[in-house]
Each structure stands twice: as structure tokens, then as C-alpha cells.
Amino acid sequence: MAYEVIYTRSAAKDIGRLDRVAKKKIKAKIESYLRSPMTFAKKLVSSKIGQYRWRAGNHRIVFDVDGKTIVILRVGHRREIYK
């Protein structure tokens, strides 16, 4: 089952602010989670910023699923992403 990944402008900006090591870790996590995205996804209590999240170390990847498309909404440190 192949999923298409779309990054929002704010997610691309969030990733651009990260250091090189964090970018590499997040990219690897997204690629590994795409094999079975809902297995690793946690449903967010408040869907204000998105429906689901993945964990990548101390960073969180907030996303929505629309059929075969995963829309990455925000990427950030766990302390700041939900504010």
C-alpha cells in the first residue's frame, strides 16, 4: 500500500528550522512509518492542529490522512508542538 506524502508550507518551514541531524532523523522516521502509517500513529486528543502524530525522538510529526495521502501539517519539538 503506497502512500503519497504532502508537506504543508508550515511543515516545510518547521523542518527548515531544524538542525541537520534532526532533519535526517525525521526523514528516516517518516520513510519507515509509511510502510504501515496507522500502526505507529497516535490519535491526538485535540484535533486543533491535526488528527494524528508520529514520534521521532524528541520531535513530533503531526499529520492528517486523506485516503492514500498523508498530509504532514507540523513538525516540532515535543515541548512546543502542541502550543
N, C-alpha and C positions, 0 to 999 in steps of 0.2 A: 504494500500500500504506500504509494508515493505521495508525499505532502508537499505543497508549494509553500514557501515562506516569504512573507511580505513584511518589510520593516516600515513602520510609520516614520515620519520626519523626526518626531521627538525621540523615538528609539534609536535612530541613527545618530542623533545628536548626543544622546546618553552614552552610546558606545564610543563615539569620538572623544569624549572627555576622559575615558578610562586609560590607564597605562597599558603598555604593550602586553605584559604578562596576563593581565585581567582580560584583555580583548581575546587573546589566544585561548584562554581557558573557557570563556563564554562561547566562542565559536565552536570549540570541540564539544562542549556540552550540548549545544543546540543540535549539532550534527548527530550526536549519539541519541538524543531524545527523539529525533524524527523517525527512528525505526518503529517506535511504539509510544507516541507522544502522550496519550492519556494514562498510560501506566505510571509515568513519573509525575504527572500533573497533580497539583493540589488545587481544589476549588477555593476561591477567595470568599471570605465571609461577606465583605462589602464589594459589590461589583462596580464600584465607583471608578476604579482605574482599569479594570479588566475582569475577566471571568476566572482565569487560571494563572498559576505561576509554576515555574521550574526553579530549582535551586542550583546555583553554580558557585560553590564555596560560600563566600560571604555576600555574593551578589544574587539578585533575584531577577528573573526574566518573566515579565507579566505579558500574557497573551490571550487572544480570543481564538476560537476555532470556528471556521465557517465552511462546512463541508470538508473538502480536501485542502483547504487553505488555512495556514496558521498565520495570524496577524500579530506580529510582535509589537506591543504597544509601548512598553517602557523597560529599561534595563537600569538597575541601580543597586547600590549597597543596601543591605537589609535594614539598616538603621533609617535610611532616608526614603526608600522607595514608596512606602505606604502613606507618607505625609501629604 
